[in-house]
Amino acid sequence: MNIPSDPVILLSFINTQLRDNYPSLSEFCNANDIDEKEIADRLSLIGYEYNHENNQFL
């Protein structure tokens, strides 16, 4: 899967995918062969962290 490179667009893309299609970040990453740490690291650069309870980056 080709994911957005811009971190703000990536945030919107990932949160939409999590809301609409996946019960967790791990399941999204596994299904799309994406490194979970890479996503978390990229979004942490703009101040967002994954919240398991809400299943989104906040």
ZANU-517965 format. One record per residue: z, y, x of N, C-alpha, C, CB in turn; residue in three letters. Coordinates in steps of 0.1 Angstrom, whole numbers, plus 2048, in hexadecimal, padded with zeros to 3 digits. Glycine has a CB too. Layout:
<nodes>
Z | Y | X | Z | Y | X | Z | Y | X | Z | Y | X | ALA
...
</nodes>
This chain:
<nodes>
800 | 7F4 | 808 | 800 | 800 | 800 | 800 | 80C | 809 | 80C | 800 | 7F6 | MET
7F8 | 816 | 805 | 7F7 | 822 | 80C | 801 | 82C | 805 | 7E9 | 828 | 80C | ASN
80B | 830 | 80D | 815 | 83A | 807 | 813 | 848 | 80C | 824 | 835 | 80A | ILE
817 | 852 | 804 | 815 | 860 | 809 | 81C | 863 | 816 | 81A | 869 | 7FE | PRO
816 | 86B | 81E | 81C | 86F | 82B | 825 | 87B | 829 | 811 | 871 | 835 | SER
822 | 884 | 820 | 82A | 890 | 81E | 837 | 88B | 818 | 823 | 89A | 814 | ASP
843 | 88F | 81E | 850 | 88A | 819 | 853 | 88E | 80B | 85A | 88E | 822 | PRO
84F | 899 | 806 | 852 | 89E | 7F9 | 84A | 895 | 7EE | 850 | 8AD | 7F7 | VAL
83D | 893 | 7F2 | 835 | 88B | 7E9 | 83A | 87C | 7E9 | 826 | 88C | 7ED | ILE
83E | 878 | 7F5 | 843 | 86A | 7F6 | 850 | 869 | 7EE | 847 | 868 | 805 | LEU
858 | 873 | 7EE | 865 | 872 | 7E5 | 861 | 870 | 7D7 | 86D | 87F | 7E7 | LEU
858 | 878 | 7D2 | 853 | 877 | 7C4 | 84D | 86A | 7C1 | 849 | 882 | 7C0 | SER
844 | 865 | 7CA | 83E | 858 | 7C9 | 848 | 84D | 7C8 | 834 | 856 | 7D4 | PHE
851 | 84C | 7D2 | 85B | 841 | 7D2 | 864 | 842 | 7C6 | 863 | 842 | 7DF | ILE
869 | 84D | 7C2 | 872 | 84E | 7B7 | 86B | 84A | 7AA | 878 | 85C | 7B5 | ASN
85E | 84D | 7A9 | 856 | 849 | 79D | 855 | 83A | 79D | 849 | 850 | 79D | THR
851 | 834 | 7A8 | 850 | 826 | 7A9 | 85D | 81F | 7A6 | 84B | 822 | 7B7 | GLN
868 | 824 | 7AB | 875 | 81D | 7A8 | 878 | 81E | 79A | 880 | 824 | 7B1 | LEU
876 | 82A | 794 | 879 | 82C | 786 | 870 | 823 | 77D | 877 | 83B | 782 | ARG
864 | 822 | 780 | 85A | 81B | 776 | 858 | 80D | 779 | 84D | 822 | 777 | ASP
85A | 808 | 786 | 855 | 7FB | 789 | 85F | 7F2 | 791 | 849 | 7FC | 791 | ASN
869 | 7F7 | 797 | 871 | 7EF | 7A0 | 880 | 7F1 | 79E | 86E | 7F1 | 7AF | TYR
888 | 7E7 | 79D | 897 | 7E8 | 79B | 89E | 7ED | 7A8 | 89C | 7DB | 796 | PRO
897 | 7ED | 7B4 | 89E | 7F1 | 7C0 | 894 | 7F5 | 7CB | 8A7 | 7E6 | 7C5 | SER
898 | 7FC | 7D4 | 890 | 800 | 7E0 | 88B | 7F4 | 7E7 | 897 | 80A | 7E9 | LEU
894 | 7EA | 7E9 | 891 | 7DE | 7F0 | 885 | 7D7 | 7EA | 89D | 7D5 | 7F1 | SER
886 | 7D6 | 7DC | 87B | 7CF | 7D5 | 86E | 7D6 | 7D6 | 87F | 7CD | 7C6 | GLU
86E | 7E3 | 7D5 | 862 | 7EB | 7D7 | 85C | 7E9 | 7E5 | 865 | 7FA | 7D5 | PHE
865 | 7EA | 7EF | 860 | 7E8 | 7FD | 85B | 7DA | 800 | 86B | 7EB | 807 | CYS
862 | 7D0 | 7FB | 85D | 7C2 | 7FC | 850 | 7BF | 7F5 | 868 | 7B8 | 7F7 | ASN
84E | 7C4 | 7E9 | 842 | 7C2 | 7E1 | 836 | 7C9 | 7E8 | 844 | 7C7 | 7D3 | ALA
839 | 7D4 | 7EF | 82E | 7DC | 7F5 | 82D | 7DB | 804 | 82F | 7EA | 7F0 | ASN
835 | 7D2 | 80A | 834 | 7D0 | 818 | 837 | 7DD | 820 | 827 | 7CA | 81D | ASP
841 | 7E4 | 81C | 845 | 7F1 | 822 | 853 | 7F0 | 828 | 845 | 7FD | 817 | ILE
855 | 7F6 | 834 | 861 | 7F6 | 83A | 86B | 7FF | 833 | 860 | 7FA | 849 | ASP
876 | 7F9 | 82E | 880 | 801 | 826 | 886 | 80C | 82F | 88A | 7F8 | 821 | GLU
88A | 809 | 83B | 890 | 812 | 844 | 887 | 81E | 847 | 894 | 80C | 851 | LYS
87A | 81C | 848 | 870 | 827 | 84B | 870 | 830 | 83F | 862 | 821 | 84D | GLU
870 | 82B | 833 | 871 | 834 | 827 | 87E | 83C | 827 | 870 | 82B | 81A | ILE
889 | 835 | 829 | 896 | 83C | 829 | 897 | 847 | 834 | 8A1 | 832 | 82A | ALA
891 | 843 | 83F | 892 | 84D | 84A | 889 | 859 | 847 | 88D | 846 | 857 | ASP
87D | 857 | 842 | 874 | 862 | 83F | 87A | 86B | 834 | 867 | 85D | 83A | ARG
880 | 865 | 82A | 886 | 86E | 820 | 893 | 874 | 824 | 888 | 865 | 813 | LEU
89A | 86E | 82D | 8A6 | 875 | 832 | 8A3 | 881 | 83A | 8AE | 86B | 83B | SER
897 | 883 | 83F | 893 | 88F | 846 | 893 | 89B | 83D | 886 | 88D | 84D | LEU
891 | 899 | 830 | 891 | 8A4 | 827 | 89E | 8A4 | 81E | 885 | 8A3 | 81D | ILE
8A8 | 89C | 823 | 8B5 | 89C | 81C | 8B7 | 893 | 811 | 8B7 | 8AA | 818 | GLY
8AF | 888 | 810 | 8B1 | 87F | 805 | 8B5 | 871 | 80A | 8A4 | 87D | 7FD | TYR
8BE | 86B | 802 | 8C3 | 85E | 805 | 8C2 | 855 | 7F9 | 8D2 | 85E | 80A | GLU
8BF | 848 | 7FB | 8BE | 83F | 7F0 | 8CB | 83C | 7E9 | 8B8 | 831 | 7F4 | TYR
8CC | 83E | 7DC | 8D8 | 83B | 7D4 | 8D6 | 82E | 7CC | 8DB | 847 | 7CB | ASN
8DD | 823 | 7D0 | 8DB | 816 | 7CA | 8DE | 817 | 7BB | 8E4 | 80C | 7D1 | HIS
8E8 | 81E | 7B7 | 8ED | 81E | 7A9 | 8E2 | 824 | 7A0 | 8FA | 826 | 7A8 | GLU
8DC | 82F | 7A5 | 8D2 | 836 | 79D | 8C3 | 830 | 7A0 | 8D2 | 845 | 7A0 | ASN
8C2 | 828 | 7AA | 8B5 | 823 | 7AF | 8AB | 82E | 7B1 | 8B0 | 819 | 7A4 | ASN
8AF | 838 | 7B8 | 8A6 | 843 | 7BC | 8AC | 84A | 7C8 | 8A5 | 84D | 7B0 | GLN
8A3 | 852 | 7CE | 8A7 | 85B | 7D9 | 8AD | 868 | 7D3 | 89B | 85D | 7E3 | PHE
8B9 | 86B | 7D8 | 8BF | 878 | 7D3 | 8C2 | 880 | 7DF | 8CC | 874 | 7CB | LEU
</nodes>
